[in-house]
Amino acid sequence: MVEITEEGASAHIDKMAKKYLGVDKYPYGQPGEVRVLYKIKPEHTQVMG
């Protein structure tokens, strides 16, 4: 794991909502919820094909 942060997490879910739901703001957020981003670094990858 590289980083766990709340910074930018709300903006990130809004960006994903725009991409996948076609709306500007994530519509399923609940009052008081805390969003967290987990940034990870892969140790290895595998390719098939």
N, CA, C, O and CB atoms as a CASP TS submission, in Angstrom:
PFRMAT TS
TARGET T0000
AUTHOR 0000-0000-0000
METHOD Language model
MODEL 1
PARENT N/A
ATOM      1  N   MET     1       0.839  -1.169   0.000  1.00  0.00           N
ATOM      2  CA  MET     1       0.000   0.000   0.000  1.00  0.00           C
ATOM      3  C   MET     1       0.884   1.232   0.000  1.00  0.00           C
ATOM      4  O   MET     1       1.914   1.263   0.673  1.00  0.00           O
ATOM      5  CB  MET     1      -0.954  -0.002   1.204  1.00  0.00           C
ATOM      6  N   VAL     2       0.488   2.237  -0.745  1.00  0.00           N
ATOM      7  CA  VAL     2       1.280   3.453  -0.841  1.00  0.00           C
ATOM      8  C   VAL     2       0.687   4.560   0.027  1.00  0.00           C
ATOM      9  O   VAL     2       1.417   5.252   0.737  1.00  0.00           O
ATOM     10  CB  VAL     2       1.373   3.913  -2.295  1.00  0.00           C
ATOM     11  N   GLU     3      -0.658   4.732  -0.028  1.00  0.00           N
ATOM     12  CA  GLU     3      -1.266   5.846   0.707  1.00  0.00           C
ATOM     13  C   GLU     3      -2.749   5.576   0.962  1.00  0.00           C
ATOM     14  O   GLU     3      -3.438   4.979   0.135  1.00  0.00           O
ATOM     15  CB  GLU     3      -1.092   7.170  -0.070  1.00  0.00           C
ATOM     16  N   ILE     4      -3.221   6.023   2.115  1.00  0.00           N
ATOM     17  CA  ILE     4      -4.640   6.038   2.435  1.00  0.00           C
ATOM     18  C   ILE     4      -4.966   7.482   2.786  1.00  0.00           C
ATOM     19  O   ILE     4      -4.351   8.058   3.683  1.00  0.00           O
ATOM     20  CB  ILE     4      -5.005   5.036   3.618  1.00  0.00           C
ATOM     21  N   THR     5      -5.933   8.072   2.081  1.00  0.00           N
ATOM     22  CA  THR     5      -6.245   9.472   2.306  1.00  0.00           C
ATOM     23  C   THR     5      -7.713   9.767   2.033  1.00  0.00           C
ATOM     24  O   THR     5      -8.354   9.099   1.222  1.00  0.00           O
ATOM     25  CB  THR     5      -5.368  10.349   1.437  1.00  0.00           C
ATOM     26  N   GLU     6      -8.233  10.766   2.715  1.00  0.00           N
ATOM     27  CA  GLU     6      -9.578  11.264   2.436  1.00  0.00           C
ATOM     28  C   GLU     6      -9.519  12.401   1.418  1.00  0.00           C
ATOM     29  O   GLU     6     -10.520  12.721   0.776  1.00  0.00           O
ATOM     30  CB  GLU     6     -10.264  11.739   3.736  1.00  0.00           C
ATOM     31  N   GLU     7      -8.348  13.005   1.276  1.00  0.00           N
ATOM     32  CA  GLU     7      -8.175  14.154   0.389  1.00  0.00           C
ATOM     33  C   GLU     7      -8.436  13.767  -1.063  1.00  0.00           C
ATOM     34  O   GLU     7      -7.796  12.859  -1.595  1.00  0.00           O
ATOM     35  CB  GLU     7      -6.763  14.734   0.534  1.00  0.00           C
ATOM     36  N   GLY     8      -9.371  14.454  -1.696  1.00  0.00           N
ATOM     37  CA  GLY     8      -9.687  14.200  -3.088  1.00  0.00           C
ATOM     38  C   GLY     8     -10.653  13.057  -3.331  1.00  0.00           C
ATOM     39  O   GLY     8     -11.027  12.803  -4.476  1.00  0.00           O
ATOM     40  N   ALA     9     -11.069  12.358  -2.275  1.00  0.00           N
ATOM     41  CA  ALA     9     -11.934  11.192  -2.449  1.00  0.00           C
ATOM     42  C   ALA     9     -13.323  11.579  -2.961  1.00  0.00           C
ATOM     43  O   ALA     9     -13.882  10.881  -3.807  1.00  0.00           O
ATOM     44  CB  ALA     9     -12.060  10.438  -1.132  1.00  0.00           C
ATOM     45  N   SER    10     -13.882  12.673  -2.461  1.00  0.00           N
ATOM     46  CA  SER    10     -15.205  13.107  -2.924  1.00  0.00           C
ATOM     47  C   SER    10     -15.150  13.545  -4.383  1.00  0.00           C
ATOM     48  O   SER    10     -16.053  13.232  -5.159  1.00  0.00           O
ATOM     49  CB  SER    10     -15.735  14.255  -2.047  1.00  0.00           C
ATOM     50  N   ALA    11     -14.105  14.262  -4.757  1.00  0.00           N
ATOM     51  CA  ALA    11     -13.943  14.683  -6.149  1.00  0.00           C
ATOM     52  C   ALA    11     -13.783  13.467  -7.055  1.00  0.00           C
ATOM     53  O   ALA    11     -14.286  13.458  -8.179  1.00  0.00           O
ATOM     54  CB  ALA    11     -12.729  15.623  -6.296  1.00  0.00           C
ATOM     55  N   HIS    12     -13.087  12.446  -6.572  1.00  0.00           N
ATOM     56  CA  HIS    12     -12.869  11.236  -7.360  1.00  0.00           C
ATOM     57  C   HIS    12     -14.186  10.505  -7.640  1.00  0.00           C
ATOM     58  O   HIS    12     -14.430  10.091  -8.773  1.00  0.00           O
ATOM     59  CB  HIS    12     -11.896  10.304  -6.635  1.00  0.00           C
ATOM     60  N   ILE    13     -15.038  10.343  -6.617  1.00  0.00           N
ATOM     61  CA  ILE    13     -16.306   9.648  -6.834  1.00  0.00           C
ATOM     62  C   ILE    13     -17.215  10.463  -7.748  1.00  0.00           C
ATOM     63  O   ILE    13     -17.990   9.893  -8.516  1.00  0.00           O
ATOM     64  CB  ILE    13     -17.008   9.374  -5.494  1.00  0.00           C
ATOM     65  N   ASP    14     -17.130  11.798  -7.674  1.00  0.00           N
ATOM     66  CA  ASP    14     -17.902  12.639  -8.593  1.00  0.00           C
ATOM     67  C   ASP    14     -17.421  12.454 -10.030  1.00  0.00           C
ATOM     68  O   ASP    14     -18.229  12.430 -10.959  1.00  0.00           O
ATOM     69  CB  ASP    14     -17.798  14.123  -8.186  1.00  0.00           C
ATOM     70  N   LYS    15     -16.118  12.323 -10.212  1.00  0.00           N
ATOM     71  CA  LYS    15     -15.558  12.089 -11.545  1.00  0.00           C
ATOM     72  C   LYS    15     -16.011  10.734 -12.099  1.00  0.00           C
ATOM     73  O   LYS    15     -16.337  10.612 -13.279  1.00  0.00           O
ATOM     74  CB  LYS    15     -14.017  12.157 -11.499  1.00  0.00           C
ATOM     75  N   MET    16     -16.024   9.720 -11.229  1.00  0.00           N
ATOM     76  CA  MET    16     -16.485   8.403 -11.648  1.00  0.00           C
ATOM     77  C   MET    16     -17.980   8.421 -11.985  1.00  0.00           C
ATOM     78  O   MET    16     -18.413   7.763 -12.931  1.00  0.00           O
ATOM     79  CB  MET    16     -16.202   7.370 -10.551  1.00  0.00           C
ATOM     80  N   ALA    17     -18.762   9.174 -11.211  1.00  0.00           N
ATOM     81  CA  ALA    17     -20.199   9.293 -11.475  1.00  0.00           C
ATOM     82  C   ALA    17     -20.428   9.950 -12.833  1.00  0.00           C
ATOM     83  O   ALA    17     -21.335   9.561 -13.568  1.00  0.00           O
ATOM     84  CB  ALA    17     -20.898  10.107 -10.358  1.00  0.00           C
ATOM     85  N   LYS    18     -19.609  10.943 -13.165  1.00  0.00           N
ATOM     86  CA  LYS    18     -19.723  11.604 -14.473  1.00  0.00           C
ATOM     87  C   LYS    18     -19.443  10.604 -15.589  1.00  0.00           C
ATOM     88  O   LYS    18     -20.166  10.555 -16.584  1.00  0.00           O
ATOM     89  CB  LYS    18     -18.748  12.809 -14.571  1.00  0.00           C
ATOM     90  N   LYS    19     -18.407   9.821 -15.420  1.00  0.00           N
ATOM     91  CA  LYS    19     -18.003   8.866 -16.447  1.00  0.00           C
ATOM     92  C   LYS    19     -19.016   7.739 -16.615  1.00  0.00           C
ATOM     93  O   LYS    19     -19.391   7.409 -17.740  1.00  0.00           O
ATOM     94  CB  LYS    19     -16.645   8.287 -16.111  1.00  0.00           C
ATOM     95  N   TYR    20     -19.461   7.148 -15.515  1.00  0.00           N
ATOM     96  CA  TYR    20     -20.275   5.938 -15.586  1.00  0.00           C
ATOM     97  C   TYR    20     -21.786   6.160 -15.458  1.00  0.00           C
ATOM     98  O   TYR    20     -22.577   5.341 -15.926  1.00  0.00           O
ATOM     99  CB  TYR    20     -19.838   5.006 -14.525  1.00  0.00           C
ATOM    100  N   LEU    21     -22.185   7.267 -14.824  1.00  0.00           N
ATOM    101  CA  LEU    21     -23.616   7.520 -14.626  1.00  0.00           C
ATOM    102  C   LEU    21     -24.125   8.716 -15.419  1.00  0.00           C
ATOM    103  O   LEU    21     -25.333   8.911 -15.557  1.00  0.00           O
ATOM    104  CB  LEU    21     -23.897   7.736 -13.162  1.00  0.00           C
ATOM    105  N   GLY    22     -23.180   9.531 -15.949  1.00  0.00           N
ATOM    106  CA  GLY    22     -23.578  10.702 -16.722  1.00  0.00           C
ATOM    107  C   GLY    22     -24.122  11.842 -15.876  1.00  0.00           C
ATOM    108  O   GLY    22     -24.858  12.687 -16.386  1.00  0.00           O
ATOM    109  N   VAL    23     -23.774  11.884 -14.594  1.00  0.00           N
ATOM    110  CA  VAL    23     -24.208  12.961 -13.703  1.00  0.00           C
ATOM    111  C   VAL    23     -22.977  13.664 -13.130  1.00  0.00           C
ATOM    112  O   VAL    23     -21.900  13.075 -13.041  1.00  0.00           O
ATOM    113  CB  VAL    23     -25.114  12.408 -12.557  1.00  0.00           C
ATOM    114  N   ASP    24     -23.150  14.937 -12.740  1.00  0.00           N
ATOM    115  CA  ASP    24     -22.015  15.718 -12.245  1.00  0.00           C
ATOM    116  C   ASP    24     -21.610  15.377 -10.815  1.00  0.00           C
ATOM    117  O   ASP    24     -20.444  15.520 -10.448  1.00  0.00           O
ATOM    118  CB  ASP    24     -22.339  17.176 -12.327  1.00  0.00           C
ATOM    119  N   LYS    25     -22.557  14.931 -10.015  1.00  0.00           N
ATOM    120  CA  LYS    25     -22.276  14.634  -8.611  1.00  0.00           C
ATOM    121  C   LYS    25     -22.790  13.234  -8.277  1.00  0.00           C
ATOM    122  O   LYS    25     -23.872  12.844  -8.715  1.00  0.00           O
ATOM    123  CB  LYS    25     -22.926  15.698  -7.675  1.00  0.00           C
ATOM    124  N   TYR    26     -22.020  12.491  -7.509  1.00  0.00           N
ATOM    125  CA  TYR    26     -22.403  11.144  -7.094  1.00  0.00           C
ATOM    126  C   TYR    26     -23.742  11.199  -6.357  1.00  0.00           C
ATOM    127  O   TYR    26     -23.845  11.860  -5.324  1.00  0.00           O
ATOM    128  CB  TYR    26     -21.305  10.508  -6.194  1.00  0.00           C
ATOM    129  N   PRO    27     -24.759  10.520  -6.866  1.00  0.00           N
ATOM    130  CA  PRO    27     -26.102  10.685  -6.322  1.00  0.00           C
ATOM    131  C   PRO    27     -26.438   9.817  -5.099  1.00  0.00           C
ATOM    132  O   PRO    27     -27.507   9.991  -4.513  1.00  0.00           O
ATOM    133  CB  PRO    27     -27.075  10.397  -7.385  1.00  0.00           C
ATOM    134  N   TYR    28     -25.574   8.907  -4.706  1.00  0.00           N
ATOM    135  CA  TYR    28     -25.920   7.965  -3.644  1.00  0.00           C
ATOM    136  C   TYR    28     -25.201   8.226  -2.325  1.00  0.00           C
ATOM    137  O   TYR    28     -25.212   7.377  -1.434  1.00  0.00           O
ATOM    138  CB  TYR    28     -25.621   6.577  -4.095  1.00  0.00           C
ATOM    139  N   GLY    29     -24.581   9.386  -2.195  1.00  0.00           N
ATOM    140  CA  GLY    29     -23.893   9.718  -0.957  1.00  0.00           C
ATOM    141  C   GLY    29     -24.860   9.906   0.192  1.00  0.00           C
ATOM    142  O   GLY    29     -25.979  10.381  -0.002  1.00  0.00           O
ATOM    143  N   GLN    30     -24.433   9.536   1.387  1.00  0.00           N
ATOM    144  CA  GLN    30     -25.252   9.655   2.591  1.00  0.00           C
ATOM    145  C   GLN    30     -24.655  10.718   3.509  1.00  0.00           C
ATOM    146  O   GLN    30     -23.435  10.877   3.558  1.00  0.00           O
ATOM    147  CB  GLN    30     -25.357   8.292   3.327  1.00  0.00           C
ATOM    148  N   PRO    31     -25.498  11.446   4.235  1.00  0.00           N
ATOM    149  CA  PRO    31     -24.982  12.448   5.175  1.00  0.00           C
ATOM    150  C   PRO    31     -24.033  11.816   6.184  1.00  0.00           C
ATOM    151  O   PRO    31     -24.320  10.759   6.747  1.00  0.00           O
ATOM    152  CB  PRO    31     -26.137  13.144   5.909  1.00  0.00           C
ATOM    153  N   GLY    32     -22.911  12.470   6.404  1.00  0.00           N
ATOM    154  CA  GLY    32     -21.952  12.009   7.391  1.00  0.00           C
ATOM    155  C   GLY    32     -20.985  10.936   6.927  1.00  0.00           C
ATOM    156  O   GLY    32     -20.071  10.575   7.669  1.00  0.00           O
ATOM    157  N   GLU    33     -21.162  10.413   5.711  1.00  0.00           N
ATOM    158  CA  GLU    33     -20.243   9.370   5.264  1.00  0.00           C
ATOM    159  C   GLU    33     -18.864   9.962   4.976  1.00  0.00           C
ATOM    160  O   GLU    33     -18.741  11.134   4.621  1.00  0.00           O
ATOM    161  CB  GLU    33     -20.797   8.662   4.010  1.00  0.00           C
ATOM    162  N   VAL    34     -17.851   9.149   5.132  1.00  0.00           N
ATOM    163  CA  VAL    34     -16.475   9.559   4.883  1.00  0.00           C
ATOM    164  C   VAL    34     -15.940   8.719   3.732  1.00  0.00           C
ATOM    165  O   VAL    34     -15.992   7.490   3.779  1.00  0.00           O
ATOM    166  CB  VAL    34     -15.586   9.401   6.166  1.00  0.00           C
ATOM    167  N   ARG    35     -15.434   9.370   2.714  1.00  0.00           N
ATOM    168  CA  ARG    35     -14.861   8.666   1.568  1.00  0.00           C
ATOM    169  C   ARG    35     -13.351   8.602   1.729  1.00  0.00           C
ATOM    170  O   ARG    35     -12.722   9.557   2.185  1.00  0.00           O
ATOM    171  CB  ARG    35     -15.243   9.364   0.230  1.00  0.00           C
ATOM    172  N   VAL    36     -12.781   7.476   1.355  1.00  0.00           N
ATOM    173  CA  VAL    36     -11.346   7.251   1.503  1.00  0.00           C
ATOM    174  C   VAL    36     -10.800   6.706   0.195  1.00  0.00           C
ATOM    175  O   VAL    36     -11.429   5.863  -0.444  1.00  0.00           O
ATOM    176  CB  VAL    36     -11.045   6.276   2.678  1.00  0.00           C
ATOM    177  N   LEU    37      -9.633   7.188  -0.202  1.00  0.00           N
ATOM    178  CA  LEU    37      -8.922   6.645  -1.364  1.00  0.00           C
ATOM    179  C   LEU    37      -7.782   5.756  -0.870  1.00  0.00           C
ATOM    180  O   LEU    37      -6.997   6.155  -0.009  1.00  0.00           O
ATOM    181  CB  LEU    37      -8.376   7.793  -2.283  1.00  0.00           C
ATOM    182  N   TYR    38      -7.704   4.565  -1.419  1.00  0.00           N
ATOM    183  CA  TYR    38      -6.581   3.674  -1.162  1.00  0.00           C
ATOM    184  C   TYR    38      -5.727   3.658  -2.415  1.00  0.00           C
ATOM    185  O   TYR    38      -6.165   3.178  -3.461  1.00  0.00           O
ATOM    186  CB  TYR    38      -7.058   2.229  -0.769  1.00  0.00           C
ATOM    187  N   LYS    39      -4.526   4.173  -2.318  1.00  0.00           N
ATOM    188  CA  LYS    39      -3.608   4.164  -3.452  1.00  0.00           C
ATOM    189  C   LYS    39      -2.629   3.019  -3.242  1.00  0.00           C
ATOM    190  O   LYS    39      -1.937   2.955  -2.226  1.00  0.00           O
ATOM    191  CB  LYS    39      -2.858   5.537  -3.602  1.00  0.00           C
ATOM    192  N   ILE    40      -2.582   2.119  -4.215  1.00  0.00           N
ATOM    193  CA  ILE    40      -1.741   0.929  -4.075  1.00  0.00           C
ATOM    194  C   ILE    40      -0.711   0.867  -5.191  1.00  0.00           C
ATOM    195  O   ILE    40      -0.896   1.440  -6.265  1.00  0.00           O
ATOM    196  CB  ILE    40      -2.600  -0.344  -4.078  1.00  0.00           C
ATOM    197  N   LYS    41       0.357   0.175  -4.921  1.00  0.00           N
ATOM    198  CA  LYS    41       1.402  -0.045  -5.912  1.00  0.00           C
ATOM    199  C   LYS    41       1.472  -1.543  -6.180  1.00  0.00           C
ATOM    200  O   LYS    41       1.772  -2.317  -5.271  1.00  0.00           O
ATOM    201  CB  LYS    41       2.789   0.518  -5.428  1.00  0.00           C
ATOM    202  N   PRO    42       1.198  -1.964  -7.415  1.00  0.00           N
ATOM    203  CA  PRO    42       1.249  -3.400  -7.709  1.00  0.00           C
ATOM    204  C   PRO    42       2.673  -3.930  -7.574  1.00  0.00           C
ATOM    205  O   PRO    42       3.641  -3.247  -7.908  1.00  0.00           O
ATOM    206  CB  PRO    42       0.711  -3.682  -9.124  1.00  0.00           C
ATOM    207  N   GLU    43       2.777  -5.140  -7.087  1.00  0.00           N
ATOM    208  CA  GLU    43       4.095  -5.788  -6.962  1.00  0.00           C
ATOM    209  C   GLU    43       4.477  -6.479  -8.262  1.00  0.00           C
ATOM    210  O   GLU    43       5.662  -6.574  -8.582  1.00  0.00           O
ATOM    211  CB  GLU    43       4.095  -6.809  -5.801  1.00  0.00           C
ATOM    212  N   HIS    44       3.490  -6.967  -9.021  1.00  0.00           N
ATOM    213  CA  HIS    44       3.771  -7.574 -10.316  1.00  0.00           C
ATOM    214  C   HIS    44       2.490  -7.581 -11.142  1.00  0.00           C
ATOM    215  O   HIS    44       1.396  -7.398 -10.607  1.00  0.00           O
ATOM    216  CB  HIS    44       4.336  -9.018 -10.150  1.00  0.00           C
ATOM    217  N   THR    45       2.629  -7.789 -12.418  1.00  0.00           N
ATOM    218  CA  THR    45       1.478  -7.884 -13.312  1.00  0.00           C
ATOM    219  C   THR    45       1.635  -9.145 -14.160  1.00  0.00           C
ATOM    220  O   THR    45       2.719  -9.719 -14.263  1.00  0.00           O
ATOM    221  CB  THR    45       1.348  -6.607 -14.215  1.00  0.00           C
ATOM    222  N   GLN    46       0.525  -9.554 -14.758  1.00  0.00           N
ATOM    223  CA  GLN    46       0.553 -10.734 -15.613  1.00  0.00           C
ATOM    224  C   GLN    46      -0.254 -10.421 -16.858  1.00  0.00           C
ATOM    225  O   GLN    46      -1.326  -9.822 -16.770  1.00  0.00           O
ATOM    226  CB  GLN    46      -0.007 -11.997 -14.875  1.00  0.00           C
ATOM    227  N   VAL    47       0.247 -10.816 -18.007  1.00  0.00           N
ATOM    228  CA  VAL    47      -0.425 -10.579 -19.273  1.00  0.00           C
ATOM    229  C   VAL    47      -0.671 -11.909 -19.957  1.00  0.00           C
ATOM    230  O   VAL    47       0.205 -12.772 -20.006  1.00  0.00           O
ATOM    231  CB  VAL    47       0.402  -9.639 -20.177  1.00  0.00           C
ATOM    232  N   MET    48      -1.876 -12.062 -20.485  1.00  0.00           N
ATOM    233  CA  MET    48      -2.203 -13.274 -21.250  1.00  0.00           C
ATOM    234  C   MET    48      -2.588 -12.844 -22.651  1.00  0.00           C
ATOM    235  O   MET    48      -3.177 -11.780 -22.841  1.00  0.00           O
ATOM    236  CB  MET    48      -3.361 -14.101 -20.574  1.00  0.00           C
ATOM    237  N   GLY    49      -2.264 -13.655 -23.613  1.00  0.00           N
ATOM    238  CA  GLY    49      -2.706 -13.373 -24.981  1.00  0.00           C
ATOM    239  C   GLY    49      -1.622 -13.001 -25.829  1.00  0.00           C
ATOM    240  O   GLY    49      -1.828 -12.731 -27.012  1.00  0.00           O
TER
END
